[in-house]
Amino acid sequence: MSGALEGIRVLDASTVIAGPFGAALLGDFGADVIKVEMPGKGDSGRNMGPLYEGKSLRWATFSRNKKSITLDLRKEEGKKLFLKLVEKSDIIIENFRTGTFDKWGLDSETLKKANPRIIVIRITGYGQTGPYAHLAGFGTPATAFSGLTYMTGYPDRPPVNPPISLCDYLAGLYGAFAAMVCIYYREVKHGTGQEVDLSLYESIFRMLEGAVANYDIAGKITERRPSISGSASPSGTFKTKDGKWVVLVCSTDRTFEYFAHGIGRSDLLEDSRFNTNGARVKNNALVEEIVIDWMSKHDYQEIKAILDEAGAPVSLVYSMADIFADPHYAARENIIEVDHPDFGTIKMPGIVPKLSATPGEVKWGGPKIGAHNEDIYGSLLGLSPEEVSDLKEKGII
């Protein structure tokens, strides 16, 4: 079965997380992704932790389904080869500091001259415009700049950043989305390519609409808090009798009704302090006392059974060990096993989302650096083995 994006060729000229993640998403659904890496060094993502015996455990997923070639874009001959690849491609993804491609002679006009239909996805810390456009951009500072870090954590403790590179992954997701929007526009509407200007911080800021409106209309700054408390009650993490942590959120009056019935406290629905979400938010401390008391008297499995039956949303706070053991994760093929040249096999997240007619596929994990040089330079660009060998000796590839 062919992938939905079969026939689309992507040049992944990006590094580390945001760009490579977006390119990998396209590769999951059949795009022919060519990973462009510096000769000898490769993508910095090859050295990112966690490491096992000095090798990155993330690389297999970062560059799954990609063909790795080496090419030095800073050299004139390397630039010419890249432009030949641009002629035969649909999408370029790059996330170098603003102006870097221009410095290398790969400015917008040059790329469009090589291929008027090319779509260029540019991912940077702060975007291509504005007073901060020239600054280096990394995920954690960008998360702080977005406003998310300020409101994450406990009020009496320092702000907390997400434990993953959330900013980068979201930017990669937006990049893949933008690529599909541009493909649709090119194929259905206009016939030409275009450029996408995407920053790391914007990927999170777009999701803070509640905080934006609250400051604009009510003049209130959304302060630090450990959950979505303040907009829904009950909402938080609670400890069970057997010492486990669970998350319960009743973000609508209907879900609170289910919860109240489930714990045998239908009387709460007749109490003006609790019968609407607005009232519960005002009396959140009282609501939490009720929840904490009930949770402390029941083991997790009992809580889960009661609230699942009632229709109230609750979940154990899962560790990775819990995830590996969970039957739902297995049934959904959320964890797949892929061959790996160093580790034999390695497990990684499966395909998301699931398409009925053209489901995605992981054909291989992240390849060795330059593993597809002969395939791309020989078969695609038509260079002879002698020409490829000469380029290698010159350090171009």
Summary of the structure (lengths in Angstrom):
residues: 397
radius of gyration: 25.2
end to end distance: 33.7
largest distance: 83.9
contacts: 1252
relative contact order: 0.14
helix: 42%
strand: 16%
